[in-house]
Each structure stands twice: as C-alpha cells, then as structure tokens.
Amino acid sequence: MKYFMLVIGILLLAGSAFCADIDGKWAGTITGMDMTVNFTFKADGNTLSGVHAVNGQETAFKDGKIDGANIAFTVKLDMGGQEMKIEHKGVLSGDQIKMTYDMMGQPGEIILKRVK
C-alpha cells in the first residue's frame, strides 16, 4: 500500500509539472481562413486562464480546465450587446496545440505554436 501511494504521488506531481508547460504565448492561423489568433495561457493546477486575441481585440478567459495534455476553455465575446461563446478544446504536444473550436454551431480548427 505504501508503494501504491508513492506511485500515485509521483504521478500527481508529474501531471502538475506537465500542465505548467502550457504557460506563455501561443500563435496560429485559423484553418481555412487568413486570420491569426494569439493566446496567452497560464496554468494553475488543473485550472487554465488566459487571453484570446484576434485582430488586436483581446478577451480574457478564466474558467479553463487542464486534464493531462487536454485543455478546454470558453471565450465569451460581446458582439454589440449579444454574448457569443466560443468553446475551445485542444491537445498539447510539445510546442504545438491542436485545437478545435465551436462558434455558434460552426466548428473550426487552429494549430497553435509556442511563441519563443
């Protein structure tokens, strides 16, 4: 039992260290569009927060989640008094995040690269 608890502790610490790998600036182009998207991510345990920027307009989000290499968050935009939610899901792999999004039933994909 003692060894089992040790293994669980090591896995939890390794998971926390992995989550921190997402911190920083990321950029990509929306697939099929000539539109650059920028993100700044900050991990705190299993919580993800950050800023989403398109065409110079920045929107913060703070209710994101991290589960291993998987991330998910929602960006809420004010479109002339109407709130529009964009759901994002992604998988972190080294210096790349393959992300899908859903904006009002319209899916899309973004490949983000870490800005160095």
N, C-alpha and C positions, 0 to 999 in steps of 0.2 A: 504494500500500500504506500509506503514511504517513497519508493521509486516512481510509482504512478503519479503521485502528487508533484514530484520533482520534474517529471516529463511535462506535465500539464503547465507548471510554472514556466518552464523554458519556452514552451510553445506560445504562451500568452505574451511573454516578453518579446519573442521573435515577431509576433504579429504586430505589436505596438511599434517596434522598430521599423517594420516594413511600411506601416501606414505613414510614418514621417517622411518617407521617400517622395511623397507627392507634393510636399511643401515647395512653393515657389511659383515662378511664372511659366505659363504654357501658351503656345500659339498654334493655330491651324486654320485650314480653309474648309468651309462647308462644302462637302462633296456635291458636285454638280452646279455650284454657284461660285462666282468670283468674289467671295466675301470672307475676309479674315476675321477670326474670332480669337480673343485673348482671354485667358483665365489666370487668376492668381489664387492658388489653393493654400489652405492652412489646415493641417490635421491636428486634432486634439483627442487622442484615444481613438474611438470609433466615430467621432463627430467630424464632419468636414464643413468648413466655411470658406468663403472667398468672394471674389469679384468676377463678374462676367462682363466683358466689354466688346461691343460691336460698333463700328463706325464712330469711335470716340465716346459712345454713351456707356457709362459704367452702371452696373446694377449689382448690389451685394446680395449674397445668399448666406444663410447660416444654419439651415436645417438638413444639411447633407449627412450622408452615412458612408462609412467605410467598412467593408467586410472582406478582409484579406486583400486581394487585388481588385475587388469590385467596389465601385463608387456609385452613388446615386444622389441627386440633388434636384431642387426645383428653383428656377429663376422666375420671379414674378415681375412682369413689365407693366408699366402704366401706359396704356395706349389711348390717350385722350379721355381719361376718366374711367376707362374699362380696364380691368385687370386681365392680363394674359399670362398663363402659366406655361412654362416650357420645362417638361420633365426630361432630365438627362440621366443616362446610365452609361457607365464606362468600365473598361478593364485596363488597369495599369500594367505595363510590361516594360520595365527598364525606363528609358527616356521617351516612351510613347504611351499615349492613352487612346484606345479605340473607343469612341463614344457614339452612342445613338441618342437621338432626342425625339420628342413628340411635341409638336406645336399645333394645338387645336386639331388633332387627328392627323396631322401631316408629319410622317416620320422623316428623319434625315440622319446623316452620318457625318462625323467630324473625326479626323485623325489629328491629335494634338502631339506636338513635340515640345520637349522641355527647352526653354529659352536659357541659353548659357551665357 
